[in-house]
Amino acid sequence: MAPSTTQRCTPSPEPCSVPRRAMCGVIALQVQTVGHRIILVNDDEGMGHGIDFHAGSLAPDKPMRTIQPGERLVYRFRAEKAGAWLYHCSTAPMLQHMGNGMYGAVVIDPPGLNEVDHEYVLVSSALYLGTPGSAAQVAKMTNGTPDAWAFNGIASQCAQRPLTMKAGERARFWVVAAGPSDGIAFHIVGTVFDTVYKEGAYLLKPDQTGGSQVLDLTTAQGGFIETTFPEAGHYSFVDHDMRHAQAGAHGTVEVSD
């Protein structure tokens, strides 16, 4: 949960796919615009689970059903629309299942996406200490009082293990707001975004005269930004809701000559 804190969480299901370049331990999938087959195995001894891929369009009755411990299901969907998509446990109460770590990201590149020097996937979320499902933990979730906020499941980890690149290099940051109740205002101190892509559409491209300072996502939304780091230094990336940044939703890009 944080560099000096451990927490028992429900593990997120790890679907079969080709890993995308990612950082800090997030489970992120890159899928093609063809049929996709996911096998979900419930190895939790104590409760049922399901899965919901926002990237797919299909009736939820069977593929998103709850399966009991020891059971498995095959989830098929066709990835036809580009974007940064959330997936999460589909079993009620979803607030508790997602609040205990059952979520991840699916990335589907828009057509003609340019190569960049570095590419990262960040999933923002709130973190809740305590025994999963306990009255005290559930009260934090329902009252909106997390113990921390994080990128990719561990508060402040990307500050202690900075991303590294060289001056003049270009980077793409995919961001998904997992919540379960908060969105994100993603900002990188010392940079201007020349590309912003949100919920399947470009809001800004490099050939336009304007720039952007933040990628604003409400809960379950996703997108990406691109920027070039102009000179050597330490560039902080944060959720610009400073309550979140100060409580773990921050990291560092370390740029050298």
C-alpha positions as CSV (number, residue, x, y, z in Angstrom):
1,M,0.0,0.0,0.0
2,A,2.9,2.3,0.8
3,P,6.7,1.8,1.0
4,S,6.5,1.2,4.8
5,T,3.0,-0.2,5.0
6,T,1.5,-3.5,4.0
7,Q,-2.1,-4.4,3.5
8,R,-3.9,-7.6,2.7
9,C,-5.8,-7.0,-0.6
10,T,-7.9,-9.1,-2.9
11,P,-5.6,-9.8,-5.9
12,S,-6.8,-8.4,-9.2
13,P,-7.4,-11.2,-11.8
14,E,-4.5,-11.4,-14.3
15,P,-5.9,-12.0,-17.7
16,C,-3.9,-13.6,-20.6
17,S,-2.5,-10.9,-22.9
18,V,0.6,-9.2,-24.1
19,P,1.9,-6.9,-21.4
20,R,2.2,-3.2,-22.4
21,R,5.1,-1.1,-21.3
22,A,4.0,-0.3,-17.8
23,M,5.5,0.9,-14.5
24,C,5.2,0.3,-10.8
25,G,3.4,-3.0,-11.0
26,V,0.1,-2.1,-12.7
27,I,-1.6,-4.9,-14.6
28,A,-2.1,-3.3,-18.0
29,L,-3.1,-5.0,-21.2
30,Q,-2.6,-4.0,-24.8
31,V,-5.2,-5.7,-27.0
32,Q,-5.7,-5.8,-30.7
33,T,-8.9,-4.7,-32.5
34,V,-10.0,-8.4,-32.8
35,G,-11.8,-10.8,-30.6
36,H,-10.3,-11.2,-27.2
37,R,-10.5,-14.2,-24.9
38,I,-9.9,-13.9,-21.1
39,I,-9.9,-16.8,-18.6
40,L,-10.9,-15.8,-15.1
41,V,-10.1,-18.2,-12.3
42,N,-11.4,-17.5,-8.8
43,D,-8.7,-18.7,-6.4
44,D,-10.1,-16.7,-3.5
45,E,-11.1,-19.3,-0.9
46,G,-13.6,-17.1,0.8
47,M,-15.9,-15.3,-1.7
48,G,-17.2,-15.0,-5.2
49,H,-15.8,-12.7,-7.9
50,G,-16.5,-11.6,-11.5
51,I,-15.0,-9.3,-14.0
52,D,-16.1,-6.3,-16.2
53,F,-14.1,-5.1,-19.1
54,H,-15.3,-1.6,-20.0
55,A,-13.6,-2.1,-23.4
56,G,-16.1,-4.7,-24.5
57,S,-19.7,-4.3,-25.7
58,L,-21.8,-7.3,-24.8
59,A,-24.7,-8.5,-22.6
60,P,-23.2,-8.8,-19.0
61,D,-25.5,-11.6,-17.8
62,K,-23.1,-14.5,-18.4
63,P,-19.6,-13.1,-18.9
64,M,-19.8,-10.8,-15.9
65,R,-21.6,-13.2,-13.6
66,T,-20.1,-14.0,-10.2
67,I,-18.2,-17.3,-10.0
68,Q,-17.6,-19.1,-6.7
69,P,-14.2,-20.2,-5.3
70,G,-12.5,-22.7,-7.5
71,E,-14.7,-21.9,-10.5
72,R,-13.6,-20.3,-13.8
73,L,-15.2,-18.6,-16.8
74,V,-14.2,-17.6,-20.3
75,Y,-14.9,-13.9,-21.1
76,R,-14.9,-13.0,-24.8
77,F,-15.2,-9.6,-26.3
78,R,-14.2,-7.7,-29.4
79,A,-11.9,-4.7,-28.8
80,E,-13.2,-2.4,-31.5
81,K,-12.9,1.1,-29.9
82,A,-9.6,2.8,-29.0
83,G,-9.0,4.2,-25.6
84,A,-7.7,3.7,-22.1
85,W,-10.2,1.4,-20.4
86,L,-10.9,0.3,-16.9
87,Y,-11.6,-3.3,-15.9
88,H,-12.7,-4.3,-12.4
89,C,-14.5,-7.0,-10.3
90,S,-18.2,-7.1,-11.2
91,T,-19.4,-8.7,-8.0
92,A,-21.4,-6.7,-5.5
93,P,-20.6,-4.8,-3.4
94,M,-18.3,-3.4,-6.1
95,L,-17.2,-0.5,-3.8
96,Q,-15.6,-3.1,-1.5
97,H,-14.1,-5.3,-4.2
98,M,-12.6,-2.4,-6.1
99,G,-11.6,-0.7,-2.8
100,N,-9.5,-3.8,-2.1
101,G,-7.6,-3.7,-5.4
102,M,-9.6,-5.5,-8.0
103,Y,-9.1,-3.3,-11.0
104,G,-6.7,-2.7,-13.9
105,A,-6.3,-1.1,-17.3
106,V,-6.8,-2.1,-20.9
107,V,-5.1,0.1,-23.6
108,I,-6.3,0.0,-27.2
109,D,-4.2,2.3,-29.4
110,P,-5.9,4.7,-31.7
111,P,-5.0,4.2,-35.4
112,G,-1.8,5.8,-36.5
113,L,-0.4,6.4,-33.0
114,N,3.1,7.7,-33.3
115,E,6.1,6.1,-31.6
116,V,7.5,7.8,-28.5
117,D,10.7,7.3,-26.5
118,H,8.9,6.2,-23.4
119,E,5.4,5.0,-22.6
120,Y,3.8,4.4,-19.2
121,V,0.5,3.4,-17.8
122,L,-0.8,4.9,-14.5
123,V,-3.9,3.8,-12.7
124,S,-5.0,6.1,-10.0
125,S,-7.0,4.9,-7.0
126,A,-7.8,5.4,-3.3
127,L,-6.4,3.0,-0.7
128,Y,-8.1,1.8,2.5
129,L,-6.3,0.2,5.4
130,G,-7.9,-2.4,7.6
131,T,-9.3,-5.9,7.3
132,P,-11.0,-6.3,3.9
133,G,-14.8,-6.1,4.4
134,S,-14.6,-5.0,8.1
135,A,-17.0,-2.4,9.4
136,A,-14.2,0.1,9.9
137,Q,-12.8,-0.3,6.4
138,V,-16.3,-0.2,4.7
139,A,-17.0,3.0,6.7
140,K,-13.9,4.6,5.2
141,M,-15.1,3.7,1.7
142,T,-18.7,4.8,2.1
143,N,-17.7,8.1,3.9
144,G,-15.0,8.9,1.3
145,T,-12.1,9.0,3.7
146,P,-9.3,6.8,2.3
147,D,-6.0,6.3,4.1
148,A,-4.0,7.2,0.9
149,W,-4.2,7.8,-2.8
150,A,-1.8,6.1,-5.2
151,F,-0.6,5.4,-8.7
152,N,-0.6,1.7,-9.5
153,G,-1.6,0.5,-6.0
154,I,1.2,1.8,-3.8
155,A,1.3,5.3,-2.4
156,S,4.5,7.4,-3.2
157,Q,6.2,4.4,-4.9
158,C,7.1,6.4,-8.1
159,A,8.7,9.1,-6.0
160,Q,11.0,6.6,-4.4
161,R,11.7,4.8,-7.7
162,P,11.6,7.6,-10.3
163,L,11.1,7.1,-14.0
164,T,14.3,8.0,-15.9
165,M,14.8,9.5,-19.3
166,K,17.0,12.0,-21.2
167,A,16.4,15.7,-22.0
168,G,14.6,16.1,-25.3
169,E,12.9,12.7,-25.1
170,R,9.2,12.4,-25.7
171,A,6.9,10.4,-23.4
172,R,3.3,9.2,-23.4
173,F,1.4,8.7,-20.1
174,W,-1.8,6.7,-20.3
175,V,-3.9,7.4,-17.2
176,V,-7.0,5.5,-15.9
177,A,-9.0,6.7,-12.9
178,A,-10.0,3.5,-11.1
179,G,-11.6,5.3,-8.1
180,P,-13.5,3.7,-6.7
181,S,-15.0,7.1,-5.9
182,D,-12.4,9.8,-6.9
183,G,-11.3,11.0,-10.3
184,I,-7.9,12.6,-11.1
185,A,-6.4,15.9,-12.4
186,F,-3.1,14.5,-13.8
187,H,-0.3,17.1,-14.1
188,I,3.5,17.0,-14.6
189,V,5.3,19.9,-13.0
190,G,7.5,21.8,-15.4
191,T,6.0,20.5,-18.6
192,V,3.3,21.5,-21.1
193,F,1.2,18.8,-22.8
194,D,1.1,19.2,-26.6
195,T,-1.1,16.1,-27.0
196,V,-4.2,15.2,-25.0
197,Y,-6.5,12.2,-25.7
198,K,-9.5,11.6,-23.5
199,E,-12.3,9.0,-23.7
200,G,-11.5,8.0,-27.3
201,A,-10.9,11.4,-28.8
202,Y,-8.1,13.9,-29.2
203,L,-8.6,17.2,-27.4
204,L,-5.2,18.6,-28.5
205,K,-2.6,17.7,-31.1
206,P,1.0,19.0,-31.6
207,D,0.1,20.9,-34.8
208,Q,-2.2,23.2,-32.8
209,T,-1.1,26.4,-31.2
210,G,-2.4,25.7,-27.7
211,G,-1.1,23.6,-24.8
212,S,-2.5,21.8,-21.9
213,Q,-1.6,21.6,-18.2
214,V,-3.8,18.8,-16.9
215,L,-5.7,15.6,-18.0
216,D,-9.0,15.7,-16.0
217,L,-10.7,12.3,-15.6
218,T,-13.7,11.4,-13.5
219,T,-14.0,8.0,-12.0
220,A,-13.7,5.2,-14.7
221,Q,-12.5,7.5,-17.4
222,G,-9.1,7.2,-19.3
223,G,-6.8,8.8,-21.8
224,F,-3.3,9.9,-22.4
225,I,-1.0,12.9,-22.7
226,E,2.3,13.4,-24.5
227,T,5.1,15.8,-23.6
228,T,8.8,16.4,-24.1
229,F,11.1,17.0,-21.2
230,P,13.1,20.1,-22.1
231,E,16.2,19.8,-19.9
232,A,17.8,17.8,-17.1
233,G,16.0,17.9,-13.7
234,H,13.4,16.3,-11.5
235,Y,9.8,16.6,-12.7
236,S,7.1,15.7,-10.3
237,F,3.8,14.2,-11.6
238,V,0.8,14.5,-9.4
239,D,-2.9,14.4,-9.0
240,H,-3.4,18.1,-8.8
241,D,-6.1,17.6,-6.1
242,M,-3.5,18.3,-3.5
243,R,-5.3,16.2,-0.9
244,H,-4.5,13.2,-3.1
245,A,-1.0,14.3,-4.0
246,Q,0.1,14.8,-0.5
247,A,-1.4,11.5,0.5
248,G,0.5,9.4,-2.0
249,A,-0.6,10.3,-5.6
250,H,2.7,11.6,-6.8
251,G,5.9,10.5,-8.5
252,T,9.0,11.8,-10.2
253,V,10.5,11.8,-13.6
254,E,14.3,12.1,-13.4
255,V,15.7,13.6,-16.5
256,S,19.5,13.6,-17.3
257,D,21.5,15.2,-20.1
